[in-house]
């Protein structure tokens, strides 16, 4: 999923007790969040304009 503000999304997930697989500042893939849905499926969350800037 693409979000307009990755930090705001991460804060929202924290406030709503969403299970993180990876936070934006963890690991080599910066600016990507992985969370689990209620069925245990991983959901990738990005801020697309940050990803586009990485290609420059």
PQR file of N, CA, C, O and H, with PARSE charges and radii, in Angstrom:
ATOM      1  N   UNK A   1       0.830  -1.180   0.000 -0.4000 1.5000
ATOM      2  CA  UNK A   1       0.000   0.000   0.000 -0.0000 2.0000
ATOM      3  C   UNK A   1       0.872   1.240   0.000  0.5500 1.7000
ATOM      4  O   UNK A   1       1.929   1.258   0.631 -0.5500 1.4000
ATOM      5  N   UNK A   2       0.446   2.256  -0.689 -0.4000 1.5000
ATOM      6  CA  UNK A   2       1.131   3.539  -0.721 -0.0000 2.0000
ATOM      7  C   UNK A   2       0.423   4.489   0.241  0.5500 1.7000
ATOM      8  O   UNK A   2      -0.802   4.610   0.218 -0.5500 1.4000
ATOM      9  H   UNK A   2      -0.413   2.241  -1.201  0.4000 1.0000
ATOM     10  N   UNK A   3       1.201   5.158   1.083 -0.4000 1.5000
ATOM     11  CA  UNK A   3       0.641   6.138   2.021 -0.0000 2.0000
ATOM     12  C   UNK A   3       1.310   7.484   1.775  0.5500 1.7000
ATOM     13  O   UNK A   3       2.445   7.520   1.299 -0.5500 1.4000
ATOM     14  H   UNK A   3       2.196   5.060   1.102  0.4000 1.0000
ATOM     15  N   UNK A   4       0.640   8.593   2.085 -0.4000 1.5000
ATOM     16  CA  UNK A   4       1.234   9.910   1.864 -0.0000 2.0000
ATOM     17  C   UNK A   4       2.303  10.273   2.891  0.5500 1.7000
ATOM     18  O   UNK A   4       3.148  11.127   2.621 -0.5500 1.4000
ATOM     19  H   UNK A   4      -0.282   8.564   2.471  0.4000 1.0000
ATOM     20  N   UNK A   5       2.280   9.633   4.075 -0.4000 1.5000
ATOM     21  CA  UNK A   5       3.232   9.960   5.141 -0.0000 2.0000
ATOM     22  C   UNK A   5       3.565   8.680   5.901  0.5500 1.7000
ATOM     23  O   UNK A   5       2.756   8.195   6.692 -0.5500 1.4000
ATOM     24  H   UNK A   5       1.594   8.940   4.294  0.4000 1.0000
ATOM     25  N   UNK A   6       4.756   8.134   5.660 -0.4000 1.5000
ATOM     26  CA  UNK A   6       5.149   6.856   6.244 -0.0000 2.0000
ATOM     27  C   UNK A   6       5.239   6.925   7.766  0.5500 1.7000
ATOM     28  O   UNK A   6       4.831   5.987   8.451 -0.5500 1.4000
ATOM     29  H   UNK A   6       5.412   8.528   5.017  0.4000 1.0000
ATOM     30  N   UNK A   7       5.768   8.024   8.303 -0.4000 1.5000
ATOM     31  CA  UNK A   7       5.885   8.156   9.756 -0.0000 2.0000
ATOM     32  C   UNK A   7       4.506   8.210  10.414  0.5500 1.7000
ATOM     33  O   UNK A   7       4.292   7.610  11.467 -0.5500 1.4000
ATOM     34  H   UNK A   7       6.100   8.786   7.746  0.4000 1.0000
ATOM     35  N   UNK A   8       3.579   8.925   9.793 -0.4000 1.5000
ATOM     36  CA  UNK A   8       2.217   8.996  10.327 -0.0000 2.0000
ATOM     37  C   UNK A   8       1.554   7.618  10.282  0.5500 1.7000
ATOM     38  O   UNK A   8       0.840   7.240  11.211 -0.5500 1.4000
ATOM     39  H   UNK A   8       3.752   9.413   8.938  0.4000 1.0000
ATOM     40  N   UNK A   9       1.788   6.882   9.219 -0.4000 1.5000
ATOM     41  CA  UNK A   9       1.228   5.534   9.120 -0.0000 2.0000
ATOM     42  C   UNK A   9       1.809   4.637  10.206  0.5500 1.7000
ATOM     43  O   UNK A   9       1.079   3.880  10.847 -0.5500 1.4000
ATOM     44  H   UNK A   9       2.368   7.189   8.464  0.4000 1.0000
ATOM     45  N   UNK A  10       3.116   4.720  10.413 -0.4000 1.5000
ATOM     46  CA  UNK A  10       3.756   3.907  11.449 -0.0000 2.0000
ATOM     47  C   UNK A  10       3.199   4.261  12.829  0.5500 1.7000
ATOM     48  O   UNK A  10       2.951   3.371  13.642 -0.5500 1.4000
ATOM     49  H   UNK A  10       3.709   5.334   9.893  0.4000 1.0000
ATOM     50  N   UNK A  11       3.003   5.538  13.094 -0.4000 1.5000
ATOM     51  CA  UNK A  11       2.428   5.975  14.371 -0.0000 2.0000
ATOM     52  C   UNK A  11       1.003   5.443  14.520  0.5500 1.7000
ATOM     53  O   UNK A  11       0.620   5.000  15.603 -0.5500 1.4000
ATOM     54  H   UNK A  11       3.205   6.261  12.433  0.4000 1.0000
ATOM     55  N   UNK A  12       0.216   5.481  13.444 -0.4000 1.5000
ATOM     56  CA  UNK A  12      -1.154   4.972  13.493 -0.0000 2.0000
ATOM     57  C   UNK A  12      -1.151   3.481  13.797  0.5500 1.7000
ATOM     58  O   UNK A  12      -1.946   3.009  14.610 -0.5500 1.4000
ATOM     59  H   UNK A  12       0.527   5.841  12.565  0.4000 1.0000
ATOM     60  N   UNK A  13      -0.255   2.736  13.143 -0.4000 1.5000
ATOM     61  CA  UNK A  13      -0.161   1.297  13.409 -0.0000 2.0000
ATOM     62  C   UNK A  13       0.193   1.044  14.874  0.5500 1.7000
ATOM     63  O   UNK A  13      -0.370   0.150  15.506 -0.5500 1.4000
ATOM     64  H   UNK A  13       0.391   3.119  12.483  0.4000 1.0000
ATOM     65  N   UNK A  14       1.132   1.837  15.417 -0.4000 1.5000
ATOM     66  CA  UNK A  14       1.493   1.705  16.835 -0.0000 2.0000
ATOM     67  C   UNK A  14       0.279   1.946  17.734  0.5500 1.7000
ATOM     68  O   UNK A  14       0.022   1.171  18.655 -0.5500 1.4000
ATOM     69  H   UNK A  14       1.590   2.563  14.904  0.4000 1.0000
ATOM     70  N   UNK A  15      -0.454   3.006  17.468 -0.4000 1.5000
ATOM     71  CA  UNK A  15      -1.617   3.368  18.288 -0.0000 2.0000
ATOM     72  C   UNK A  15      -2.719   2.315  18.239  0.5500 1.7000
ATOM     73  O   UNK A  15      -3.510   2.194  19.175 -0.5500 1.4000
ATOM     74  H   UNK A  15      -0.244   3.635  16.719  0.4000 1.0000
ATOM     75  N   UNK A  16      -2.769   1.555  17.150 -0.4000 1.5000
ATOM     76  CA  UNK A  16      -3.829   0.562  16.976 -0.0000 2.0000
ATOM     77  C   UNK A  16      -3.324  -0.873  17.148  0.5500 1.7000
ATOM     78  O   UNK A  16      -3.971  -1.826  16.713 -0.5500 1.4000
ATOM     79  H   UNK A  16      -2.126   1.652  16.390  0.4000 1.0000
ATOM     80  N   UNK A  17      -2.162  -1.012  17.789 -0.4000 1.5000
ATOM     81  CA  UNK A  17      -1.594  -2.328  18.131 -0.0000 2.0000
ATOM     82  C   UNK A  17      -1.469  -3.275  16.946  0.5500 1.7000
ATOM     83  O   UNK A  17      -1.709  -4.476  17.072 -0.5500 1.4000
ATOM     84  H   UNK A  17      -1.637  -0.239  18.143  0.4000 1.0000
ATOM     85  N   UNK A  18      -1.094  -2.730  15.802 -0.4000 1.5000
ATOM     86  CA  UNK A  18      -0.840  -3.553  14.618 -0.0000 2.0000
ATOM     87  C   UNK A  18       0.517  -4.232  14.801  0.5500 1.7000
ATOM     88  O   UNK A  18       1.458  -3.617  15.303 -0.5500 1.4000
ATOM     89  H   UNK A  18      -0.900  -1.754  15.700  0.4000 1.0000
ATOM     90  N   UNK A  19       0.617  -5.489  14.397 -0.4000 1.5000
ATOM     91  CA  UNK A  19       1.859  -6.246  14.531 -0.0000 2.0000
ATOM     92  C   UNK A  19       2.815  -5.883  13.404  0.5500 1.7000
ATOM     93  O   UNK A  19       2.485  -6.017  12.226 -0.5500 1.4000
ATOM     94  H   UNK A  19      -0.147  -5.988  13.989  0.4000 1.0000
ATOM     95  N   UNK A  20       4.002  -5.421  13.782 -0.4000 1.5000
ATOM     96  CA  UNK A  20       5.032  -5.084  12.807 -0.0000 2.0000
ATOM     97  C   UNK A  20       5.888  -6.305  12.508  0.5500 1.7000
ATOM     98  O   UNK A  20       6.226  -7.075  13.406 -0.5500 1.4000
ATOM     99  H   UNK A  20       4.269  -5.312  14.739  0.4000 1.0000
ATOM    100  N   UNK A  21       6.233  -6.473  11.240 -0.4000 1.5000
ATOM    101  CA  UNK A  21       7.265  -7.406  10.820 -0.0000 2.0000
ATOM    102  C   UNK A  21       8.564  -6.623  10.687  0.5500 1.7000
ATOM    103  O   UNK A  21       9.631  -7.110  11.060 -0.5500 1.4000
ATOM    104  H   UNK A  21       5.958  -5.847  10.510  0.4000 1.0000
ATOM    105  N   UNK A  22       8.469  -5.397  10.148 -0.4000 1.5000
ATOM    106  CA  UNK A  22       9.624  -4.517   9.967 -0.0000 2.0000
ATOM    107  C   UNK A  22       9.159  -3.073   9.995  0.5500 1.7000
ATOM    108  O   UNK A  22       8.190  -2.701   9.334 -0.5500 1.4000
ATOM    109  H   UNK A  22       7.603  -5.001   9.845  0.4000 1.0000
ATOM    110  N   UNK A  23       9.868  -2.271  10.770 -0.4000 1.5000
ATOM    111  CA  UNK A  23       9.598  -0.834  10.823 -0.0000 2.0000
ATOM    112  C   UNK A  23      10.457  -0.121   9.778  0.5500 1.7000
ATOM    113  O   UNK A  23      11.403  -0.702   9.245 -0.5500 1.4000
ATOM    114  H   UNK A  23      10.656  -2.574  11.306  0.4000 1.0000
ATOM    115  N   UNK A  24      10.129   1.124   9.490 -0.4000 1.5000
ATOM    116  CA  UNK A  24      10.795   1.883   8.426 -0.0000 2.0000
ATOM    117  C   UNK A  24      12.294   2.036   8.650  0.5500 1.7000
ATOM    118  O   UNK A  24      13.056   2.113   7.686 -0.5500 1.4000
ATOM    119  H   UNK A  24       9.361   1.596   9.923  0.4000 1.0000
ATOM    120  N   UNK A  25      12.722   2.082   9.890 -0.4000 1.5000
ATOM    121  CA  UNK A  25      14.142   2.323  10.168 -0.0000 2.0000
ATOM    122  C   UNK A  25      14.922   1.042  10.444  0.5500 1.7000
ATOM    123  O   UNK A  25      16.089   1.115  10.831 -0.5500 1.4000
ATOM    124  H   UNK A  25      12.104   2.020  10.673  0.4000 1.0000
ATOM    125  N   UNK A  26      14.324  -0.107  10.260 -0.4000 1.5000
ATOM    126  CA  UNK A  26      14.990  -1.378  10.522 -0.0000 2.0000
ATOM    127  C   UNK A  26      15.494  -2.005   9.226  0.5500 1.7000
ATOM    128  O   UNK A  26      14.862  -1.886   8.176 -0.5500 1.4000
ATOM    129  H   UNK A  26      13.377  -0.166   9.946  0.4000 1.0000
ATOM    130  N   UNK A  27      16.625  -2.663   9.315 -0.4000 1.5000
ATOM    131  CA  UNK A  27      17.146  -3.416   8.186 -0.0000 2.0000
ATOM    132  C   UNK A  27      17.712  -2.548   7.081  0.5500 1.7000
ATOM    133  O   UNK A  27      17.838  -1.331   7.220 -0.5500 1.4000
ATOM    134  H   UNK A  27      17.138  -2.759  10.168  0.4000 1.0000
ATOM    135  N   UNK A  28      18.051  -3.201   5.981 -0.4000 1.5000
ATOM    136  CA  UNK A  28      18.658  -2.501   4.845 -0.0000 2.0000
ATOM    137  C   UNK A  28      17.633  -1.773   3.988  0.5500 1.7000
ATOM    138  O   UNK A  28      17.963  -0.777   3.344 -0.5500 1.4000
ATOM    139  H   UNK A  28      17.949  -4.190   5.868  0.4000 1.0000
ATOM    140  N   UNK A  29      16.414  -2.250   3.971 -0.4000 1.5000
ATOM    141  CA  UNK A  29      15.361  -1.619   3.160 -0.0000 2.0000
ATOM    142  C   UNK A  29      14.715  -0.508   3.973  0.5500 1.7000
ATOM    143  O   UNK A  29      13.716  -0.728   4.658 -0.5500 1.4000
ATOM    144  H   UNK A  29      16.146  -3.059   4.494  0.4000 1.0000
ATOM    145  N   UNK A  30      15.280   0.667   3.895 -0.4000 1.5000
ATOM    146  CA  UNK A  30      14.729   1.819   4.608 -0.0000 2.0000
ATOM    147  C   UNK A  30      13.468   2.299   3.905  0.5500 1.7000
ATOM    148  O   UNK A  30      13.268   2.041   2.719 -0.5500 1.4000
ATOM    149  H   UNK A  30      16.091   0.846   3.338  0.4000 1.0000
ATOM    150  N   UNK A  31      12.642   2.983   4.632 -0.4000 1.5000
ATOM    151  CA  UNK A  31      11.428   3.579   4.068 -0.0000 2.0000
ATOM    152  C   UNK A  31      10.408   2.555   3.585  0.5500 1.7000
ATOM    153  O   UNK A  31       9.600   2.840   2.701 -0.5500 1.4000
ATOM    154  H   UNK A  31      12.805   3.193   5.596  0.4000 1.0000
ATOM    155  N   UNK A  32      10.452   1.358   4.171 -0.4000 1.5000
ATOM    156  CA  UNK A  32       9.452   0.337   3.887 -0.0000 2.0000
ATOM    157  C   UNK A  32       8.992  -0.243   5.220  0.5500 1.7000
ATOM    158  O   UNK A  32       9.815  -0.548   6.083 -0.5500 1.4000
ATOM    159  H   UNK A  32      11.108   1.126   4.889  0.4000 1.0000
ATOM    160  N   UNK A  33       7.693  -0.393   5.387 -0.4000 1.5000
ATOM    161  CA  UNK A  33       7.128  -1.013   6.582 -0.0000 2.0000
ATOM    162  C   UNK A  33       6.431  -2.293   6.146  0.5500 1.7000
ATOM    163  O   UNK A  33       5.779  -2.333   5.102 -0.5500 1.4000
ATOM    164  H   UNK A  33       7.025  -0.145   4.686  0.4000 1.0000
ATOM    165  N   UNK A  34       6.574  -3.335   6.952 -0.4000 1.5000
ATOM    166  CA  UNK A  34       5.789  -4.544   6.772 -0.0000 2.0000
ATOM    167  C   UNK A  34       5.003  -4.783   8.051  0.5500 1.7000
ATOM    168  O   UNK A  34       5.571  -4.807   9.144 -0.5500 1.4000
ATOM    169  H   UNK A  34       7.104  -3.303   7.799  0.4000 1.0000
ATOM    170  N   UNK A  35       3.696  -4.960   7.910 -0.4000 1.5000
ATOM    171  CA  UNK A  35       2.824  -5.272   9.038 -0.0000 2.0000
ATOM    172  C   UNK A  35       2.064  -6.553   8.701  0.5500 1.7000
ATOM    173  O   UNK A  35       2.034  -6.994   7.552 -0.5500 1.4000
ATOM    174  H   UNK A  35       3.235  -4.940   7.023  0.4000 1.0000
ATOM    175  N   UNK A  36       1.453  -7.139   9.728 -0.4000 1.5000
ATOM    176  CA  UNK A  36       0.634  -8.327   9.514 -0.0000 2.0000
ATOM    177  C   UNK A  36      -0.835  -7.963   9.637  0.5500 1.7000
ATOM    178  O   UNK A  36      -1.233  -7.200  10.518 -0.5500 1.4000
ATOM    179  H   UNK A  36       1.478  -6.781  10.662  0.4000 1.0000
ATOM    180  N   UNK A  37      -1.635  -8.524   8.733 -0.4000 1.5000
ATOM    181  CA  UNK A  37      -3.082  -8.342   8.856 -0.0000 2.0000
ATOM    182  C   UNK A  37      -3.613  -9.369   9.865  0.5500 1.7000
ATOM    183  O   UNK A  37      -2.848 -10.214  10.328 -0.5500 1.4000
ATOM    184  H   UNK A  37      -1.312  -9.143   8.018  0.4000 1.0000
ATOM    185  N   UNK A  38      -4.889  -9.316  10.210 -0.4000 1.5000
ATOM    186  CA  UNK A  38      -5.422 -10.242  11.220 -0.0000 2.0000
ATOM    187  C   UNK A  38      -5.273 -11.728  10.867  0.5500 1.7000
ATOM    188  O   UNK A  38      -5.284 -12.578  11.757 -0.5500 1.4000
ATOM    189  H   UNK A  38      -5.511  -8.629   9.834  0.4000 1.0000
ATOM    190  N   UNK A  39      -5.132 -12.042   9.573 -0.4000 1.5000
ATOM    191  CA  UNK A  39      -4.940 -13.431   9.156 -0.0000 2.0000
ATOM    192  C   UNK A  39      -3.473 -13.828   9.091  0.5500 1.7000
ATOM    193  O   UNK A  39      -3.154 -14.968   8.754 -0.5500 1.4000
ATOM    194  H   UNK A  39      -5.123 -11.351   8.850  0.4000 1.0000
ATOM    195  N   UNK A  40      -2.569 -12.890   9.414 -0.4000 1.5000
ATOM    196  CA  UNK A  40      -1.143 -13.184   9.410 -0.0000 2.0000
ATOM    197  C   UNK A  40      -0.431 -12.894   8.105  0.5500 1.7000
ATOM    198  O   UNK A  40       0.768 -13.145   7.987 -0.5500 1.4000
ATOM    199  H   UNK A  40      -2.828 -11.963   9.688  0.4000 1.0000
ATOM    200  N   UNK A  41      -1.151 -12.366   7.117 -0.4000 1.5000
ATOM    201  CA  UNK A  41      -0.515 -12.012   5.846 -0.0000 2.0000
ATOM    202  C   UNK A  41       0.287 -10.729   6.009  0.5500 1.7000
ATOM    203  O   UNK A  41      -0.132  -9.801   6.701 -0.5500 1.4000
ATOM    204  H   UNK A  41      -2.126 -12.162   7.212  0.4000 1.0000
ATOM    205  N   UNK A  42       1.447 -10.692   5.360 -0.4000 1.5000
ATOM    206  CA  UNK A  42       2.284  -9.498   5.402 -0.0000 2.0000
ATOM    207  C   UNK A  42       1.729  -8.455   4.441  0.5500 1.7000
ATOM    208  O   UNK A  42       1.294  -8.779   3.336 -0.5500 1.4000
ATOM    209  H   UNK A  42       1.788 -11.446   4.798  0.4000 1.0000
ATOM    210  N   UNK A  43       1.750  -7.200   4.878 -0.4000 1.5000
ATOM    211  CA  UNK A  43       1.344  -6.073   4.045 -0.0000 2.0000
ATOM    212  C   UNK A  43       2.515  -5.110   3.969  0.5500 1.7000
ATOM    213  O   UNK A  43       3.041  -4.678   4.994 -0.5500 1.4000
ATOM    214  H   UNK A  43       2.104  -6.937   5.776  0.4000 1.0000
ATOM    215  N   UNK A  44       2.921  -4.774   2.748 -0.4000 1.5000
ATOM    216  CA  UNK A  44       4.006  -3.816   2.528 -0.0000 2.0000
ATOM    217  C   UNK A  44       3.409  -2.416   2.456  0.5500 1.7000
ATOM    218  O   UNK A  44       2.435  -2.180   1.741 -0.5500 1.4000
ATOM    219  H   UNK A  44       2.494  -5.125   1.915  0.4000 1.0000
ATOM    220  N   UNK A  45       4.001  -1.496   3.201 -0.4000 1.5000
ATOM    221  CA  UNK A  45       3.530  -0.110   3.227 -0.0000 2.0000
ATOM    222  C   UNK A  45       4.700   0.781   2.830  0.5500 1.7000
ATOM    223  O   UNK A  45       5.771   0.716   3.433 -0.5500 1.4000
ATOM    224  H   UNK A  45       4.792  -1.688   3.781  0.4000 1.0000
ATOM    225  N   UNK A  46       4.490   1.615   1.812 -0.4000 1.5000
ATOM    226  CA  UNK A  46       5.541   2.512   1.328 -0.0000 2.0000
ATOM    227  C   UNK A  46       4.988   3.922   1.165  0.5500 1.7000
ATOM    228  O   UNK A  46       3.779   4.151   1.172 -0.5500 1.4000
ATOM    229  H   UNK A  46       3.620   1.668   1.322  0.4000 1.0000
ATOM    230  N   UNK A  47       5.916   4.850   1.021 -0.4000 1.5000
ATOM    231  CA  UNK A  47       5.591   6.212   0.597 -0.0000 2.0000
ATOM    232  C   UNK A  47       6.240   6.351  -0.773  0.5500 1.7000
ATOM    233  O   UNK A  47       7.456   6.515  -0.870 -0.5500 1.4000
ATOM    234  H   UNK A  47       6.899   4.664   1.015  0.4000 1.0000
ATOM    235  N   UNK A  48       5.445   6.286  -1.822 -0.4000 1.5000
ATOM    236  CA  UNK A  48       5.949   6.152  -3.193 -0.0000 2.0000
ATOM    237  C   UNK A  48       6.933   7.243  -3.589  0.5500 1.7000
ATOM    238  O   UNK A  48       7.905   6.962  -4.291 -0.5500 1.4000
ATOM    239  H   UNK A  48       4.457   6.152  -1.742  0.4000 1.0000
ATOM    240  N   UNK A  49       6.707   8.482  -3.157 -0.4000 1.5000
ATOM    241  CA  UNK A  49       7.627   9.540  -3.575 -0.0000 2.0000
ATOM    242  C   UNK A  49       9.019   9.332  -2.991  0.5500 1.7000
ATOM    243  O   UNK A  49       9.998   9.772  -3.594 -0.5500 1.4000
ATOM    244  H   UNK A  49       5.918   8.711  -2.587  0.4000 1.0000
ATOM    245  N   UNK A  50       9.140   8.682  -1.847 -0.4000 1.5000
ATOM    246  CA  UNK A  50      10.462   8.349  -1.298 -0.0000 2.0000
ATOM    247  C   UNK A  50      11.137   7.270  -2.132  0.5500 1.7000
ATOM    248  O   UNK A  50      12.343   7.325  -2.372 -0.5500 1.4000
ATOM    249  H   UNK A  50       8.345   8.324  -1.357  0.4000 1.0000
ATOM    250  N   UNK A  51      10.363   6.300  -2.567 -0.4000 1.5000
ATOM    251  CA  UNK A  51      10.919   5.214  -3.363 -0.0000 2.0000
ATOM    252  C   UNK A  51      11.405   5.743  -4.714  0.5500 1.7000
ATOM    253  O   UNK A  51      12.444   5.309  -5.211 -0.5500 1.4000
ATOM    254  H   UNK A  51       9.383   6.256  -2.372  0.4000 1.0000
ATOM    255  N   UNK A  52      10.670   6.664  -5.302 -0.4000 1.5000
ATOM    256  CA  UNK A  52      11.068   7.250  -6.580 -0.0000 2.0000
ATOM    257  C   UNK A  52      12.372   8.017  -6.432  0.5500 1.7000
ATOM    258  O   UNK A  52      13.212   7.986  -7.332 -0.5500 1.4000
ATOM    259  H   UNK A  52       9.826   7.017  -4.898  0.4000 1.0000
ATOM    260  N   UNK A  53      12.553   8.702  -5.316 -0.4000 1.5000
ATOM    261  CA  UNK A  53      13.772   9.478  -5.079 -0.0000 2.0000
ATOM    262  C   UNK A  53      14.988   8.575  -4.935  0.5500 1.7000
ATOM    263  O   UNK A  53      16.107   9.003  -5.221 -0.5500 1.4000
ATOM    264  H   UNK A  53      11.871   8.728  -4.585  0.4000 1.0000
ATOM    265  N   UNK A  54      14.793   7.334  -4.498 -0.4000 1.5000
ATOM    266  CA  UNK A  54      15.911   6.407  -4.334 -0.0000 2.0000
ATOM    267  C   UNK A  54      16.534   6.051  -5.677  0.5500 1.7000
ATOM    268  O   UNK A  54      17.713   5.703  -5.730 -0.5500 1.4000
ATOM    269  H   UNK A  54      13.884   6.986  -4.266  0.4000 1.0000
ATOM    270  N   UNK A  55      15.768   6.131  -6.763 -0.4000 1.5000
ATOM    271  CA  UNK A  55      16.268   5.801  -8.086 -0.0000 2.0000
ATOM    272  C   UNK A  55      17.089   6.909  -8.722  0.5500 1.7000
ATOM    273  O   UNK A  55      17.714   6.695  -9.761 -0.5500 1.4000
ATOM    274  H   UNK A  55      14.810   6.414  -6.720  0.4000 1.0000
ATOM    275  N   UNK A  56      17.098   8.091  -8.114 -0.4000 1.5000
ATOM    276  CA  UNK A  56      17.840   9.231  -8.682 -0.0000 2.0000
ATOM    277  C   UNK A  56      19.323   9.114  -8.447  0.5500 1.7000
ATOM    278  O   UNK A  56      20.084   9.988  -8.860 -0.5500 1.4000
ATOM    279  H   UNK A  56      16.590   8.265  -7.271  0.4000 1.0000
TER
END
